[in-house]
């Protein structure tokens, strides 16, 4: 069975996969194109080669393993009518994103951005607008692995953690969960709202003026999910009601230099960077290896996604 890799994991790791019984083809994602060898692959392990690589020409393709969590870059129209399994990298980036969520919350409540500006200007000025997290309510829109890793790390701060998921079922590390139809309660009540849900037909633009209107004055809003879940124009309209806003994802990336979001003192912007970690490559390879081992042994794959639903 032949696998096309578009990232080089090195001889030692590739040898582990060959020992499972696979033949490996490697071609860098930026230059991979269709040819006889590529088109003969049974499995594709990749991030996003789809601008150069036409999977319609890969007649033997049975399984795509992507190394991202999101699947919006996959050419769905070329897959829906074919019996191709797709698995994502769910969970591999959850720890660093969970840490970043905690960082954003602390930066906003402890005014670290202001202190950094003062340091650059060599300005000695105490700030008495700092607040504690203790007794705050933190609400997560979505209770998947991103939210769970953040909720786990917030346990020592004496906060109450709420979550929103499809059915309102209980999740570890969450004090209370609501179903999707009840999410307004989270926006109305929580001091911090964190968006972690994926982009689907149902979630596009779901966080808009109606939700921002519900939020408390002086509350905190964070988005590490997908940029197109948020109506950015509505967010800008309500930006002054927030103690702080932290955004790692945007409707259009990179964020346009003319975007008003750059101009607000209460906004923290990071360049879709919250997933980055020195441990990502090892976690990602372990996920790939385990799934390839399961596949060749006819066992169920982890992180299988329903392409028609978008997750």
N, C-alpha and C positions, 0 to 999 in steps of 0.2 A: 504494500500500500504506500502511495507516494504523497508526501506533504510538501507544500510550498510555504516556506517561511519568508516574510519580508523584513524581519529583524534578525540580526546575527546574535545568538545567545552564547556563542563560543563553542569550541570543540568539545570540551568536557560535557556540557549540557546536551549538545547535539548527539554525542555518543550515547548518553543515557536514553535518548529517544530512539536512536537506531537499535539499541538493545531490546526495545519493545517489539521490534520487527518492522519498523518503518524505513522507507527510503526518503532522504531529505534533499529537497532542492532549496537553495537560498538565492534570493535576488532582492537587493535593496528596494524598499518601498518607493523611493523617489524615482527609480528608473525602471521598475518592473513593467514589462509589456507582454502581450500574448506571443507565445511561440510554441513550437511543438512540445517541448519539454514542460513548459508551464501549463499548457492546456491539458496535459495528461494527468495533472494532480487530482487526487481524491479528496484532499483536505487542504484548506487554506488557513494559515495562522498569521494574523495581520492586524494592523490598526486601520489604515485608510488608504488603500492603493487604487481605489475605484475610479479615479479620474483617468488613470492610465491603463488599468486592467479591466477588460471586458469579460465578466464571468459567464456571459452567454456563450462564449467560445470554449469554456471549460466544461466539456460534456460529462466528465467523470466526477465532477464536484458533488460531494455528498454531505460535507460538514465544513462550516466556517467558524473558526474560533477567533473572536476579536479581542483585542487587549484593552479596549475601552469599556466603560460602563454604558454610555449612551450609544444608541444605534441609529441616530438620525442621519449619519453619513452613508449608511448601507443602501444600495440601490434596490429598494423593496420590490419594485416592479419586475426586476429580473429574478426574483426569488420566489414570489408568491405561488407561481404555478409549477414550481419544481420541488421535489422532495429533498430539500436541503436542511439539515439541522444547523441552528445558529446558537452559539453560547457566547455570553459576554464575560467581562472581568469583574462582575459584581463582588464586592467585598475586599478586593485587593487594595483599593485606595481609601477605604473607609477610615482606617486609623489616622492617617495624616489629615484627612478632611475633618474628622472629629476633633483633632487637636486644634485645627485652625478655627473651628467654630468657637471653641472655648477662648482662643486668643482674641477673636473679634469682640466677644462679649466683654472680656476683661479690658481690652483697649478702650472700649467706649465708656465703661463705667469708671475706669481709672484715668481717663483723659490722657492716655500716653501720647497721642498725636500732638497735643498741645505742649507737653513736656519736651518732646523731640524738637519741635519748632523753637522752643526757648533755648534748648541746648545749642542748636545751630547758631542762634543769635547771641549766645553767651549771656542769656538773660536769667537772672535769679529772681523768680517770682513764685510764691506759693499759690496753690490752687485749692480752693475750699469747696469746689463743686463735685468732688469725688464721692461716689456712692459705693455701698457694699452690695454684693449679690445676695446676701442672706435674706431669706423670706421672699425673694422674687419668684414669680411664675414664668417659666420658660416653656413656650409652646413650639412644637415641631409639626410642620405640615409635611406629613410623611413619617413613618416609623420604621423605615428600612435600615440597612446597615449603616448608612451615613449618620442618620439620627441616633441610632442605637449606640454607636461608638462615642458620639458627643455626649449623650445622656449618661453613659457609663462614666465618663470623665468628669461630669458635673456633680457626681454623687457627694463629693466632699464639701460642697459649697452651701449646704443647707437651703437648697432651692426646691421648689415644687415643679415637677416636669410633666407637661401634658403633651399628648400626641394626637394626630389625626391620621386615620387609615380607612380603608374601604368599608370595613364593617364595625369599627369601633372596638375591635378585640384588644384584650390586654396584651401588653408587651413588657418584658423585663426592663427595668430601669425607668419605666414610666409610671407616674402615680395615678394618672387618669388618661383614658383614651376616648376619642369621639369618632363617630363615623363621618364620612365626607360631608354629608348633608348638615352636620352640626358644627362645621369648622368655624362659623362666625363666632361661636362662644370663645374660641381660642383667641381670635383677633380682638374681641371686646375685652377680655379679661387678663391676658398675659402681658407681662412687662417686656418680654422679648419674644419675637416670633421669628422662627428660622425655617426657611423653605428648603426642602431636600428632595422633593418629588421629581420624577422624570418628566420629560416633555412627551405628551401624548395628545391625541385629538381632543381628549376631555380636559386636559390641563392647560392648553395654550391660552395665555392671557387671563387665566383664572384669578390672578391676584391683581386687582385693579382698584379704581377709586372707591368702589363699594367696600372693599376690605380695608383700605387705608383710612377711610372715614370712620370705621369702627374702632380703630386702634387708639389707645390712650395717648394723650399728650405727654411727651417725654418718654415714650416707649422706644424700643430698639427693633430694627428690622434687618434681617440678614438673609441673603440668597446665595446658596452654594449648589442649587439644583440645576436649572437650566434658565438662561436669560429670557427666553420667549414665554416663560410662565408668567412673567411680570409685565405689566403695561408701564413702560418706563416714563412715558409722558405723565401718567397719573401719579407715579411715584414722585416725580419732580414737582408736581403741583402741590403735593402734601409734605414735601421734604422738611419743611420748617417745624412740623409738629413732633419730629423725632429727636430724641436725645442723640441718637446715632444710627447710621445705616452702614452696613458692610456688604459690598457686592463683589463677588468673585466671577460672576457670569453675567452676560449681557445679551440683548437682542441681536446685536451685530458685533462681532469680534474680529479684529481688535476694536476697542471702543474709540469712536471718532474723536479726534482732538478737539472738535468743536462742540462736543456734547457738554451740556450744562452740568452733568454729574461731576465733572472735574472741579467745578467752581465752589462747591459747598464745603464749608469747614466741618460739618458733621457727617461727612461721607468718607468712608474708607474704601478705596478701590484697589483690588489686586487682580492681576492679569490671568484669570482662569488658572491659578497657580496652587490652589489649596490641596490638590491631589499629590503634589510632588513630594517624594521622599527618597532617601538613600536606600530604603528597603524595598522599593517598588519592583525592581527587576527580579529579585529573588522570589517575592510573593507571586508575581505574574508568571514566572517560569514554573513554579510549583503548581499553580492552577492549570497551566497548559499541560504539564506532564501528567497530572492526575486525570485530566479529562481524556488525554490521548491513551492512557493506560486503560481507562474504562471503555473507551470506544473500541479498541482492538480486542478487548475481552467481552464485548457485547453487554456491557453494564451501563446503567443510566448515567448520563452526563450531568455535571453540575452546571448551574447557571443557564440552563436552556431558556430561551426567550420565545415568546409568541410574536412573530414579526407583524402580524395583523393588528395586535394590541399596542405594540410599541414598547413592551417591557417583558 
